[in-house]
Amino acid sequence: MSAPQDPQGQQPGYPYQGGHPEQGGYPAGTAPYEDPGRQVKLPGVLVVSVVLWVLTGLFLLFVGFGSVSAGGSAAAREQLSRAADMLAGYGLQVDPAMLERALVVSGIVLLTLGALLVILSLLMLMAQGWARVLLTIVGIIALLPLLTTLVGPLVVLVAIVLHFVPPVNRWFRFRAGTL
């Protein structure tokens, strides 16, 4: 005759679900222990986040390169001179050379932000936890120039959220050896 079972499926005298620990049971009310040899797969949401970051970084690199290139062109000088004349009509005295320098400097800033987004996102993909935190900070800074676009801020916010969801957190903990 078998031992009587209680309503929770435990045998009397054994605090293990499924019988003895030797039979594959585990303490009542707890989850099975993690297998230390088990591999945690790269989460798909992390890959999506990295793709969004890389695309955003490439966009900033493209716009930054265009700004730096345009800053020294004759066509840009003509456009900037017209812009300075238009601003003078509103009572603002702006030097076209200053506008040209501002265009080049803003291009350099965009190039730097774009390069940082691409590099940090690839480092995050290689399980560098510090890169995830730094990428969040740089991404928030990159929101400022992206506010002029329609989907730029949305892409950055989605990318930030995706690289902090539970499967990604678990993957980073596993890669760090703390899971």
C-alpha positions in Angstrom: 0.0 0.0 0.0 1.4 3.4 -0.9 1.9 6.3 1.6 -1.1 8.6 1.9 -0.9 11.9 -0.1 -1.9 15.3 1.2 -3.9 17.7 -1.1 -0.7 19.5 -2.1 0.8 16.2 -3.4 3.4 15.8 -0.7 4.0 12.6 1.1 3.9 12.7 4.9 7.3 13.3 6.4 8.9 14.5 3.2 9.1 18.3 2.6 9.9 17.6 -1.1 7.4 17.7 -3.9 7.4 14.4 -5.8 8.9 12.4 -3.0 12.5 12.1 -1.9 15.2 14.5 -3.1 16.8 11.5 -4.7 13.7 11.0 -6.8 14.1 14.5 -8.4 11.9 16.3 -5.9 12.6 19.8 -4.6 11.6 21.6 -1.4 7.9 22.5 -1.3 7.1 26.0 -2.4 10.4 26.6 -4.3 11.3 26.4 -7.9 13.8 23.9 -9.3 17.4 24.9 -8.8 19.2 26.4 -11.8 21.4 24.0 -13.7 24.9 25.7 -13.5 25.9 24.1 -16.8 22.8 25.4 -18.6 23.3 28.1 -21.2 21.0 31.2 -21.2 20.3 32.2 -24.8 20.8 35.6 -26.2 17.4 37.3 -25.8 15.7 38.4 -29.1 14.7 41.7 -27.5 18.3 42.5 -26.8 19.1 41.9 -30.5 16.2 44.2 -31.5 17.5 46.9 -29.1 21.0 46.6 -30.6 19.6 46.9 -34.1 17.6 50.1 -33.1 20.7 51.6 -31.5 22.9 50.8 -34.5 20.3 52.3 -36.9 20.0 55.4 -34.8 23.8 55.7 -34.6 24.2 55.3 -38.3 21.5 58.0 -38.9 23.4 60.4 -36.6 26.7 59.5 -38.4 25.1 60.2 -41.8 23.6 63.6 -40.6 26.8 64.5 -38.8 28.9 63.8 -41.9 26.5 65.8 -44.0 26.8 68.8 -41.6 30.5 68.7 -41.5 30.8 68.4 -45.3 28.3 71.1 -45.9 30.0 73.4 -43.5 32.9 74.0 -45.8 31.0 74.1 -49.1 30.3 77.2 -51.2 26.6 76.3 -51.5 26.4 76.1 -47.7 28.1 79.5 -47.4 25.5 81.0 -49.8 22.6 79.4 -47.8 24.0 80.5 -44.5 24.5 84.1 -45.9 20.8 84.1 -46.9 19.8 82.8 -43.5 21.9 85.6 -41.8 20.2 88.2 -44.1 16.8 86.8 -43.1 17.6 87.0 -39.4 18.8 90.5 -39.9 15.3 91.3 -41.1 14.1 90.4 -37.7 16.7 92.6 -36.0 19.2 89.8 -35.3 22.8 90.4 -36.4 24.3 87.0 -37.1 27.7 86.5 -38.8 27.5 83.8 -41.6 30.9 82.5 -40.6 29.6 81.9 -37.1 26.7 79.9 -38.6 29.2 77.9 -40.7 31.2 77.1 -37.6 28.1 76.1 -35.7 27.1 73.8 -38.6 30.5 72.1 -38.4 30.6 71.8 -34.6 27.1 70.3 -34.6 28.2 67.9 -37.2 31.1 66.8 -35.1 28.8 66.4 -32.1 26.4 64.2 -34.2 29.3 62.1 -35.5 30.5 61.5 -32.0 27.1 60.6 -30.7 26.5 58.3 -33.6 29.8 56.5 -33.2 29.3 56.1 -29.4 25.8 54.6 -30.0 27.2 52.1 -32.5 30.2 51.1 -30.4 28.3 50.9 -27.1 25.5 48.9 -28.6 28.0 46.3 -29.9 29.7 46.2 -26.5 26.4 45.7 -24.9 25.8 42.7 -27.2 29.1 41.3 -25.9 27.5 41.3 -22.4 29.3 44.4 -21.1 27.0 45.6 -18.4 28.7 49.0 -18.1 28.0 49.6 -21.8 24.3 49.1 -21.2 24.3 51.9 -18.6 26.5 54.2 -20.6 24.4 53.5 -23.7 21.3 54.6 -21.8 23.0 57.9 -20.8 24.3 58.6 -24.4 20.9 57.7 -25.8 19.2 60.2 -23.5 21.7 62.8 -24.7 21.0 61.8 -28.3 17.3 62.5 -27.8 18.0 66.2 -28.0 19.0 66.3 -31.7 16.5 63.5 -32.5 13.6 65.6 -31.3 13.6 67.2 -34.7 12.7 63.9 -36.3 9.3 62.2 -36.3 10.3 58.7 -34.9 13.8 59.3 -33.5 12.7 59.8 -29.9 10.3 56.8 -30.0 13.1 54.6 -31.4 15.5 55.6 -28.6 12.9 55.2 -25.8 11.9 51.7 -27.2 15.6 50.7 -27.4 16.2 51.8 -23.8 13.2 49.9 -22.5 14.1 46.8 -24.5 17.6 46.5 -23.0 16.2 46.5 -19.4 13.4 43.9 -19.7 13.6 40.8 -17.5 15.0 38.4 -20.1 17.9 40.8 -20.9 18.5 41.3 -17.2 18.7 37.6 -16.7 21.1 37.2 -19.6 23.4 39.9 -18.2 23.3 38.2 -14.8 24.1 34.9 -16.3 27.0 36.3 -18.4 28.3 38.0 -15.2 28.2 34.7 -13.4 25.6 35.8 -10.8 22.7 33.6 -12.0 
